[in-house]
Amino acid sequence: MARYMETLTIERGGFRIKVPESWWEFDVRPESRDDSIRRMVNERVEQHPELAKYRDTYAAFLQKAAADAWKSGALYCGCMAEAFGGDTPITGSVTVSIVGGRSKTGEPLSTDPQTMAGQLSVREAKKEGDAWRKVTTVDIPGVGPAARTYGIEDIVVPDDALNRTIRAVLMQTFIPVPGQEGKVALVAGSSQVLDLADSFFDIFDAITSTFRFAE
């Protein structure tokens, strides 16, 4: 998975971030995302016919990632969907959202990284194969400290009447937005390829470390 080191800089209103050059950015708007993703997948398959057998898998993964990104208020959503010679394609995604919260009294919640880290919950695996979550703080070069969670988590499927969950590799980094009280840039990386958790943690950390606020 070393190919991810070739990067492309993405710029949006208020921030920029570098992602692997082979990743796809796609439209997350409900009215156009499904058609846009199908066209994008078809173009990729035309360029790489060996991916044809994964066409439906890629499209379904990207459409779900786009829907989840839209619901979370994402400003950017990028995905990888690659075949590395195995029977199952390797998939992962990174989204960037601007989020905020308020206390019960209406005051903006603290975005101090140490305070946020103290409020985020750790989850210990009771036995092998259980979900788990660790909490830490990291220093983003040129930006400063940020709170972070990472682990193997059970994520609730949005709008699912049965409250089903999907187990995924998940890293979330909460970067305080300068001059905006109570607001953080949430950089979230996820993948359902659990066997490659450590590799994805490295990839998500590398991508997040390139995050910068626009001047």
Accessible surface in RSA format (square Angstrom, percent):
REM  Atomic radii and reference values for relative SASA: ProtOr
REM  Chains: A
REM  Algorithm: Lee & Richards
REM  Probe-radius: 1.40
REM  Slices: 20
REM RES _ NUM      All-atoms   Total-Side   Main-Chain    Non-polar    All polar
REM                ABS   REL    ABS   REL    ABS   REL    ABS   REL    ABS   REL
RES MET A   1    68.18  35.3  25.51  16.9  42.67 101.6  27.25  23.2  40.93  54.2
RES ALA A   2    81.32  74.8  66.65 102.9  14.67  33.4  72.30 101.8   9.02  23.9
RES ARG A   3   146.28  61.4 131.82  67.2  14.46  34.4  83.72 114.4  62.56  37.9
RES TYR A   4    49.84  23.3  46.89  26.7   2.95   7.7  28.14  21.1  21.70  26.7
RES MET A   5   128.18  66.4 113.56  75.2  14.61  34.8 107.68  91.5  20.50  27.2
RES GLU A   6   117.86  67.7 116.38  88.0   1.48   3.5  38.48  74.4  79.38  64.8
RES THR A   7    69.63  49.5  44.71  45.3  24.91  59.4  24.23  32.5  45.39  68.6
RES LEU A   8    89.68  49.9  87.25  62.4   2.43   6.1  89.68  63.0   0.00   0.0
RES THR A   9    58.94  41.9  37.79  38.3  21.15  50.4  25.13  33.7  33.81  51.1
RES ILE A  10    14.86   8.5  13.27   9.9   1.58   3.8  14.86  10.7   0.00   0.0
RES GLU A  11   117.35  67.4 102.22  77.3  15.12  36.0  28.55  55.2  88.79  72.5
RES ARG A  12    85.69  36.0  71.01  36.2  14.68  34.9  33.92  46.4  51.76  31.4
RES GLY A  13    73.82  91.0   0.00   N/A  73.82  91.0  46.95 128.8  26.87  60.2
RES GLY A  14    43.78  54.0   0.00   N/A  43.78  54.0  31.67  86.9  12.11  27.1
RES PHE A  15     2.55   1.3   1.86   1.2   0.69   1.8   1.86   1.1   0.69   2.0
RES ARG A  16    86.71  36.4  86.71  44.2   0.00   0.0  13.73  18.8  72.98  44.2
RES ILE A  17     0.41   0.2   0.00   0.0   0.41   1.0   0.41   0.3   0.00   0.0
RES LYS A  18    92.50  45.1  91.18  55.9   1.31   3.1  35.43  31.9  57.06  60.8
RES VAL A  19     3.93   2.6   3.66   3.3   0.27   0.6   3.93   3.4   0.00   0.0
RES PRO A  20     2.03   1.5   1.57   1.4   0.46   1.7   1.57   1.3   0.46   2.8
RES GLU A  21   104.76  60.1  89.66  67.8  15.10  36.0  25.33  49.0  79.44  64.9
RES SER A  22    45.71  38.6  33.40  44.6  12.32  28.4  36.24  77.2   9.47  13.3
RES TRP A  23    18.15   7.3   3.29   1.6  14.86  34.9   0.77   0.4  17.38  28.2
RES TRP A  24    12.45   5.0   8.04   3.9   4.41  10.4  11.35   6.0   1.10   1.8
RES GLU A  25    70.49  40.5  47.66  36.1  22.83  54.4  20.82  40.3  49.67  40.6
RES PHE A  26    13.97   7.0   0.18   0.1  13.79  35.9   7.16   4.3   6.81  19.5
RES ASP A  27    33.70  23.6  19.02  18.9  14.68  34.7  23.06  54.3  10.64  10.6
RES VAL A  28    22.38  14.7  20.99  19.0   1.39   3.3  20.99  18.2   1.39   3.8
RES ARG A  29   123.03  51.7 123.03  62.7   0.00   0.0  33.75  46.1  89.28  54.1
RES PRO A  30    65.30  47.6  44.26  40.3  21.04  76.5  44.49  36.7  20.81 129.3
RES GLU A  31   135.94  78.0  93.64  70.8  42.30 100.7  70.14 135.7  65.80  53.7
RES SER A  32    34.03  28.8  29.51  39.4   4.52  10.4  33.50  71.3   0.53   0.7
RES ARG A  33    36.48  15.3  36.47  18.6   0.00   0.0   0.12   0.2  36.36  22.0
RES ASP A  34    62.82  44.0  62.02  61.7   0.80   1.9  12.57  29.6  50.25  50.1
RES ASP A  35    75.22  52.7  72.89  72.5   2.33   5.5  14.18  33.4  61.03  60.9
RES SER A  36    25.61  21.6  22.85  30.5   2.76   6.4   3.60   7.7  22.01  30.8
RES ILE A  37     0.00   0.0   0.00   0.0   0.00   0.0   0.00   0.0   0.00   0.0
RES ARG A  38   112.62  47.3 111.22  56.7   1.40   3.3  49.91  68.2  62.71  38.0
RES ARG A  39   144.63  60.7 141.79  72.3   2.85   6.8  65.76  89.9  78.88  47.8
RES MET A  40    37.96  19.7  34.80  23.0   3.17   7.5  23.65  20.1  14.31  19.0
RES VAL A  41     1.15   0.8   1.15   1.0   0.00   0.0   1.15   1.0   0.00   0.0
RES ASN A  42    59.57  41.1  59.35  57.4   0.22   0.5  14.93  35.9  44.64  43.1
RES GLU A  43   100.17  57.5  98.89  74.8   1.27   3.0  31.57  61.1  68.60  56.0
RES ARG A  44    45.72  19.2  44.10  22.5   1.62   3.9   4.77   6.5  40.95  24.8
RES VAL A  45     8.41   5.5   7.68   7.0   0.73   1.8   7.68   6.7   0.73   2.0
RES GLU A  46   138.02  79.2 110.23  83.4  27.79  66.2  45.53  88.1  92.49  75.5
RES GLN A  47   125.65  70.3  95.86  70.1  29.80  70.9  39.47  84.0  86.18  65.4
RES HIS A  48    77.96  42.6  77.38  53.8   0.58   1.5  46.33  47.7  31.63  36.8
RES PRO A  49    94.42  68.8  85.29  77.8   9.13  33.2  86.71  71.6   7.71  47.9
RES GLU A  50   114.18  65.6  93.01  70.4  21.17  50.4  68.87 133.2  45.31  37.0
RES LEU A  51    11.14   6.2  11.14   8.0   0.00   0.0  11.14   7.8   0.00   0.0
RES ALA A  52    46.18  42.5  36.72  56.7   9.46  21.5  36.97  52.1   9.20  24.4
RES LYS A  53   158.62  77.4 116.82  71.7  41.81  99.5  82.59  74.3  76.04  81.0
RES TYR A  54    14.16   6.6  14.16   8.1   0.00   0.0  12.17   9.1   1.99   2.5
RES ARG A  55    89.19  37.4  88.97  45.4   0.22   0.5  32.36  44.2  56.83  34.4
RES ASP A  56   116.69  81.7 110.71 110.2   5.98  14.1  39.25  92.4  77.44  77.2
RES THR A  57    66.98  47.6  59.66  60.5   7.33  17.5  36.32  48.8  30.66  46.4
RES TYR A  58     0.38   0.2   0.38   0.2   0.00   0.0   0.38   0.3   0.00   0.0
RES ALA A  59    13.58  12.5  13.58  21.0   0.00   0.0  13.58  19.1   0.00   0.0
RES ALA A  60    60.32  55.5  51.69  79.8   8.63  19.6  55.37  78.0   4.96  13.1
RES PHE A  61    34.74  17.4  26.93  16.7   7.81  20.3  33.91  20.6   0.83   2.4
RES LEU A  62     0.00   0.0   0.00   0.0   0.00   0.0   0.00   0.0   0.00   0.0
RES GLN A  63    42.08  23.5  39.63  29.0   2.46   5.9  10.60  22.6  31.48  23.9
RES LYS A  64    73.55  35.9  67.32  41.3   6.24  14.9  60.73  54.7  12.82  13.7
RES ALA A  65    14.69  13.5   5.38   8.3   9.31  21.2  12.61  17.8   2.08   5.5
RES ALA A  66     0.00   0.0   0.00   0.0   0.00   0.0   0.00   0.0   0.00   0.0
RES ALA A  67    19.87  18.3  19.68  30.4   0.19   0.4  19.68  27.7   0.19   0.5
RES ASP A  68    44.39  31.1  38.81  38.6   5.59  13.2  23.15  54.5  21.25  21.2
RES ALA A  69     2.74   2.5   0.01   0.0   2.73   6.2   2.35   3.3   0.39   1.0
RES TRP A  70   118.91  47.7 109.55  53.0   9.36  22.0  88.54  47.2  30.37  49.3
RES LYS A  71   111.38  54.3  73.91  45.3  37.47  89.2  63.14  56.8  48.24  51.4
RES SER A  72    57.22  48.4  36.62  48.9  20.60  47.5  46.98 100.0  10.24  14.3
RES GLY A  73    42.84  52.8   0.00   N/A  42.84  52.8  35.05  96.2   7.78  17.4
RES ALA A  74    13.22  12.2   0.00   0.0  13.22  30.1   0.00   0.0  13.22  35.0
RES LEU A  75    85.81  47.8  65.53  46.9  20.28  51.0  70.36  49.4  15.45  41.6
RES TYR A  76     5.83   2.7   1.75   1.0   4.08  10.6   3.84   2.9   1.99   2.4
RES CYS A  77     2.10   1.6   0.01   0.0   2.09   4.9   0.01   0.0   2.09   2.3
RES GLY A  78     0.02   0.0   0.00   N/A   0.02   0.0   0.02   0.1   0.00   0.0
RES CYS A  79     0.33   0.3   0.16   0.2   0.17   0.4   0.21   0.5   0.13   0.1
RES MET A  80     8.68   4.5   7.91   5.2   0.77   1.8   7.35   6.2   1.33   1.8
RES ALA A  81     2.43   2.2   0.09   0.1   2.35   5.3   0.09   0.1   2.35   6.2
RES GLU A  82    19.46  11.2  19.46  14.7   0.00   0.0   3.61   7.0  15.85  12.9
RES ALA A  83    29.63  27.2  11.30  17.4  18.33  41.7  11.91  16.8  17.73  47.0
RES PHE A  84    82.65  41.4  45.91  28.4  36.74  95.6  54.30  32.9  28.35  81.1
RES GLY A  85    80.54  99.3   0.00   N/A  80.54  99.3  42.40 116.4  38.14  85.4
RES GLY A  86    42.76  52.7   0.00   N/A  42.76  52.7  33.65  92.3   9.11  20.4
RES ASP A  87   136.71  95.8 112.69 112.2  24.03  56.8  33.52  78.9 103.19 102.9
RES THR A  88    97.14  69.1  89.38  90.6   7.75  18.5  59.59  80.0  37.55  56.8
RES PRO A  89     9.78   7.1   7.08   6.5   2.70   9.8   7.18   5.9   2.59  16.1
RES ILE A  90    23.65  13.5  23.65  17.6   0.00   0.0  23.65  17.0   0.00   0.0
RES THR A  91    12.27   8.7  12.27  12.4   0.00   0.0   3.39   4.5   8.88  13.4
RES GLY A  92     0.00   0.0   0.00   N/A   0.00   0.0   0.00   0.0   0.00   0.0
RES SER A  93    10.58   8.9  10.56  14.1   0.02   0.0   0.13   0.3  10.45  14.6
RES VAL A  94     2.07   1.4   2.00   1.8   0.07   0.2   2.07   1.8   0.00   0.0
RES THR A  95    22.06  15.7  22.06  22.4   0.00   0.0  12.72  17.1   9.35  14.1
RES VAL A  96     0.00   0.0   0.00   0.0   0.00   0.0   0.00   0.0   0.00   0.0
RES SER A  97     2.20   1.9   2.20   2.9   0.00   0.0   0.24   0.5   1.96   2.7
RES ILE A  98    60.86  34.6  38.81  28.9  22.04  53.1  38.81  27.9  22.04  59.8
RES VAL A  99    47.76  31.4  42.53  38.5   5.23  12.6  47.76  41.5   0.00   0.0
RES GLY A 100    46.85  57.8   0.00   N/A  46.85  57.8  11.50  31.6  35.34  79.2
RES GLY A 101    28.88  35.6   0.00   N/A  28.88  35.6  21.37  58.6   7.52  16.8
RES ARG A 102   157.89  66.3 129.64  66.1  28.25  67.3  45.89  62.7 112.00  67.9
RES SER A 103    41.92  35.4  28.46  38.0  13.46  31.0  34.22  72.9   7.70  10.8
RES LYS A 104   218.46 106.6 174.50 107.1  43.96 104.7 126.46 113.8  92.01  98.0
RES THR A 105   116.37  82.8  80.80  81.9  35.57  84.8  84.52 113.5  31.85  48.2
RES GLY A 106    38.32  47.3   0.00   N/A  38.32  47.3  27.48  75.4  10.84  24.3
RES GLU A 107   112.80  64.8 111.55  84.4   1.24   3.0  31.79  61.5  81.01  66.1
RES PRO A 108    39.54  28.8  21.88  19.9  17.66  64.2  21.88  18.1  17.66 109.8
RES LEU A 109    83.25  46.4  79.29  56.7   3.96  10.0  81.26  57.1   2.00   5.4
RES SER A 110    55.11  46.6  33.43  44.6  21.67  49.9  35.65  75.9  19.45  27.3
RES THR A 111    30.23  21.5  26.18  26.5   4.05   9.7   3.09   4.1  27.15  41.0
RES ASP A 112    68.98  48.3  60.66  60.4   8.32  19.7  26.39  62.1  42.59  42.5
RES PRO A 113    14.84  10.8  14.67  13.4   0.17   0.6  14.84  12.3   0.00   0.0
RES GLN A 114   127.38  71.2 119.24  87.1   8.14  19.4  52.50 111.7  74.88  56.8
RES THR A 115    53.73  38.2  45.50  46.1   8.23  19.6  30.27  40.7  23.46  35.5
RES MET A 116    25.55  13.2  24.59  16.3   0.96   2.3  25.43  21.6   0.11   0.2
RES ALA A 117    18.62  17.1  11.72  18.1   6.89  15.7  12.14  17.1   6.48  17.2
RES GLY A 118    69.04  85.1   0.00   N/A  69.04  85.1  36.63 100.5  32.41  72.6
RES GLN A 119   128.24  71.7  92.68  67.7  35.56  84.7  45.57  97.0  82.67  62.7
RES LEU A 120    48.27  26.9  38.53  27.6   9.75  24.5  40.13  28.2   8.15  21.9
RES SER A 121    71.31  60.3  60.00  80.1  11.31  26.1  47.35 100.8  23.96  33.6
RES VAL A 122    85.13  56.0  56.90  51.5  28.23  68.0  56.90  49.4  28.23  76.6
RES ARG A 123   111.60  46.9 105.84  54.0   5.76  13.7  29.92  40.9  81.68  49.5
RES GLU A 124   134.81  77.4 121.29  91.8  13.52  32.2  55.89 108.1  78.92  64.4
RES ALA A 125    47.70  43.9  21.67  33.4  26.03  59.2  21.73  30.6  25.97  68.8
RES LYS A 126   199.82  97.5 160.51  98.5  39.32  93.6 110.31  99.3  89.51  95.3
RES LYS A 127   144.86  70.7 133.35  81.8  11.51  27.4 107.78  97.0  37.08  39.5
RES GLU A 128   179.48 103.0 143.56 108.6  35.93  85.5  66.90 129.4 112.59  91.9
RES GLY A 129    57.96  71.5   0.00   N/A  57.96  71.5  40.12 110.1  17.85  40.0
RES ASP A 130    33.94  23.8  27.67  27.5   6.26  14.8   8.38  19.7  25.55  25.5
RES ALA A 131     1.42   1.3   0.40   0.6   1.02   2.3   0.40   0.6   1.02   2.7
RES TRP A 132    62.30  25.0  62.02  30.0   0.28   0.7  47.07  25.1  15.23  24.7
RES ARG A 133    51.55  21.6  51.36  26.2   0.19   0.5   5.13   7.0  46.42  28.1
RES LYS A 134   108.62  53.0 108.51  66.6   0.11   0.3  54.41  49.0  54.20  57.7
RES VAL A 135    32.75  21.5   6.38   5.8  26.36  63.5   6.38   5.5  26.36  71.5
RES THR A 136    52.00  37.0  44.00  44.6   8.01  19.1  26.52  35.6  25.48  38.5
RES THR A 137    46.26  32.9  29.09  29.5  17.17  40.9   5.90   7.9  40.36  61.0
RES VAL A 138    35.55  23.4  25.96  23.5   9.59  23.1  35.16  30.5   0.39   1.1
RES ASP A 139   103.61  72.6  80.71  80.3  22.90  54.2  35.80  84.2  67.81  67.6
RES ILE A 140     3.49   2.0   3.22   2.4   0.28   0.7   3.22   2.3   0.28   0.7
RES PRO A 141    67.91  49.5  62.13  56.6   5.78  21.0  67.91  56.1   0.00   0.0
RES GLY A 142    82.26 101.4   0.00   N/A  82.26 101.4  38.07 104.5  44.19  99.0
RES VAL A 143    46.60  30.7   8.44   7.6  38.16  92.0  14.44  12.6  32.16  87.2
RES GLY A 144    17.03  21.0   0.00   N/A  17.03  21.0  15.47  42.5   1.56   3.5
RES PRO A 145    79.33  57.8  76.33  69.6   3.01  10.9  76.33  63.0   3.01  18.7
RES ALA A 146     0.00   0.0   0.00   0.0   0.00   0.0   0.00   0.0   0.00   0.0
RES ALA A 147     0.00   0.0   0.00   0.0   0.00   0.0   0.00   0.0   0.00   0.0
RES ARG A 148    10.94   4.6  10.94   5.6   0.00   0.0   1.50   2.1   9.44   5.7
RES THR A 149     4.33   3.1   4.33   4.4   0.00   0.0   3.72   5.0   0.61   0.9
RES TYR A 150    57.18  26.7  57.18  32.5   0.00   0.0  26.37  19.8  30.81  38.0
RES GLY A 151     0.00   0.0   0.00   N/A   0.00   0.0   0.00   0.0   0.00   0.0
RES ILE A 152    18.43  10.5  18.43  13.7   0.00   0.0  18.43  13.3   0.00   0.0
RES GLU A 153    16.58   9.5  16.28  12.3   0.30   0.7   4.07   7.9  12.51  10.2
RES ASP A 154    48.58  34.0  27.19  27.1  21.39  50.6  10.23  24.1  38.35  38.2
RES ILE A 155    65.46  37.2  61.26  45.6   4.19  10.1  64.88  46.7   0.58   1.6
RES VAL A 156    87.64  57.7  78.05  70.7   9.59  23.1  78.05  67.8   9.59  26.0
RES VAL A 157    34.66  22.8  32.29  29.2   2.37   5.7  33.31  28.9   1.35   3.7
RES PRO A 158    51.46  37.5  32.34  29.5  19.11  69.5  42.33  34.9   9.13  56.7
RES ASP A 159   131.10  91.8  80.59  80.2  50.52 119.5  41.46  97.6  89.65  89.4
RES ASP A 160    22.78  16.0   9.09   9.1  13.68  32.4   4.97  11.7  17.81  17.8
RES ALA A 161   105.02  96.6  63.47  97.9  41.55  94.5  76.92 108.3  28.10  74.4
RES LEU A 162   130.77  72.8 106.65  76.3  24.12  60.6 111.22  78.1  19.56  52.6
RES ASN A 163   110.93  76.5  97.28  94.0  13.65  32.9  21.52  51.8  89.41  86.4
RES ARG A 164   140.70  59.1 134.62  68.6   6.08  14.5  57.43  78.5  83.27  50.5
RES THR A 165    71.13  50.6  45.59  46.2  25.54  60.9  22.04  29.6  49.09  74.2
RES ILE A 166    44.87  25.5  41.42  30.9   3.44   8.3  44.87  32.3   0.00   0.0
RES ARG A 167    83.85  35.2  71.60  36.5  12.26  29.2  27.07  37.0  56.78  34.4
RES ALA A 168     3.50   3.2   3.50   5.4   0.00   0.0   3.50   4.9   0.00   0.0
RES VAL A 169     0.00   0.0   0.00   0.0   0.00   0.0   0.00   0.0   0.00   0.0
RES LEU A 170    21.49  12.0  21.32  15.3   0.18   0.4  21.32  15.0   0.18   0.5
RES MET A 171     8.66   4.5   8.50   5.6   0.16   0.4   8.48   7.2   0.18   0.2
RES GLN A 172    43.68  24.4  43.68  31.9   0.00   0.0   0.00   0.0  43.68  33.1
RES THR A 173     0.00   0.0   0.00   0.0   0.00   0.0   0.00   0.0   0.00   0.0
RES PHE A 174    24.87  12.4  24.74  15.3   0.13   0.3  24.74  15.0   0.13   0.4
RES ILE A 175     0.00   0.0   0.00   0.0   0.00   0.0   0.00   0.0   0.00   0.0
RES PRO A 176    34.38  25.1  29.86  27.2   4.52  16.4  29.86  24.6   4.52  28.1
RES VAL A 177    16.07  10.6   9.59   8.7   6.47  15.6   9.62   8.4   6.45  17.5
RES PRO A 178    93.17  67.9  68.22  62.2  24.95  90.7  80.17  66.2  13.00  80.8
RES GLY A 179    90.00 111.0   0.00   N/A  90.00 111.0  45.35 124.4  44.65 100.0
RES GLN A 180    89.95  50.3  79.79  58.3  10.16  24.2  26.57  56.6  63.38  48.1
RES GLU A 181   145.51  83.5 115.30  87.2  30.22  71.9  51.63  99.9  93.88  76.6
RES GLY A 182     8.03   9.9   0.00   N/A   8.03   9.9   2.00   5.5   6.03  13.5
RES LYS A 183    81.19  39.6  80.92  49.7   0.27   0.6  38.81  34.9  42.38  45.1
RES VAL A 184     7.04   4.6   7.04   6.4   0.00   0.0   7.04   6.1   0.00   0.0
RES ALA A 185     0.00   0.0   0.00   0.0   0.00   0.0   0.00   0.0   0.00   0.0
RES LEU A 186    27.46  15.3  27.16  19.4   0.30   0.8  27.16  19.1   0.30   0.8
RES VAL A 187     2.77   1.8   1.66   1.5   1.11   2.7   1.66   1.4   1.11   3.0
RES ALA A 188    18.12  16.7  15.47  23.9   2.65   6.0  15.55  21.9   2.57   6.8
RES GLY A 189     2.59   3.2   0.00   N/A   2.59   3.2   0.49   1.3   2.10   4.7
RES SER A 190    31.19  26.4  30.53  40.7   0.66   1.5   8.53  18.2  22.66  31.7
RES SER A 191     2.74   2.3   0.00   0.0   2.74   6.3   2.71   5.8   0.02   0.0
RES GLN A 192    88.71  49.6  71.29  52.1  17.43  41.5  21.25  45.2  67.46  51.2
RES VAL A 193    30.37  20.0  25.83  23.4   4.54  10.9  30.37  26.4   0.00   0.0
RES LEU A 194    65.81  36.7  53.85  38.5  11.96  30.1  53.91  37.9  11.90  32.0
RES ASP A 195   143.28 100.4 108.19 107.7  35.09  83.0  34.26  80.6 109.01 108.7
RES LEU A 196    54.20  30.2  51.92  37.1   2.29   5.7  54.20  38.1   0.00   0.0
RES ALA A 197    14.83  13.6  14.10  21.8   0.74   1.7  14.10  19.9   0.74   1.9
RES ASP A 198   111.13  77.8 107.09 106.6   4.04   9.6  36.34  85.5  74.79  74.6
RES SER A 199    44.35  37.5  38.91  51.9   5.44  12.5   9.60  20.4  34.76  48.7
RES PHE A 200     0.00   0.0   0.00   0.0   0.00   0.0   0.00   0.0   0.00   0.0
RES PHE A 201    20.37  10.2  19.62  12.2   0.75   1.9  19.87  12.0   0.50   1.4
RES ASP A 202    93.70  65.6  88.04  87.6   5.66  13.4  20.80  48.9  72.90  72.7
RES ILE A 203     3.08   1.8   3.08   2.3   0.00   0.0   3.08   2.2   0.00   0.0
RES PHE A 204     2.25   1.1   1.87   1.2   0.38   1.0   2.12   1.3   0.13   0.4
RES ASP A 205    60.97  42.7  60.97  60.7   0.00   0.0   9.32  21.9  51.65  51.5
RES ALA A 206    36.03  33.1  28.63  44.2   7.40  16.8  33.60  47.3   2.42   6.4
RES ILE A 207     5.95   3.4   4.50   3.4   1.45   3.5   5.90   4.2   0.05   0.1
RES THR A 208     3.36   2.4   3.36   3.4   0.00   0.0   0.00   0.0   3.36   5.1
RES SER A 209    36.18  30.6  33.54  44.8   2.64   6.1  19.01  40.5  17.17  24.0
RES THR A 210    35.93  25.6  27.57  28.0   8.36  19.9  30.80  41.4   5.14   7.8
RES PHE A 211     0.00   0.0   0.00   0.0   0.00   0.0   0.00   0.0   0.00   0.0
RES ARG A 212    61.66  25.9  61.66  31.4   0.00   0.0  17.18  23.5  44.49  27.0
RES PHE A 213    40.30  20.2  29.30  18.1  11.00  28.6  29.30  17.8  11.00  31.5
RES ALA A 214    53.56  49.2  31.94  49.3  21.62  49.2  32.25  45.4  21.31  56.4
RES GLU A 215   209.44 120.2 134.42 101.7  75.02 178.6  85.50 165.4 123.94 101.2
END  Absolute sums over single chains surface
CHAIN  1 A    11798.1       9184.9       2613.2       6172.4       5625.7
END  Absolute sums over all chains
TOTAL         11798.1       9184.9       2613.2       6172.4       5625.7
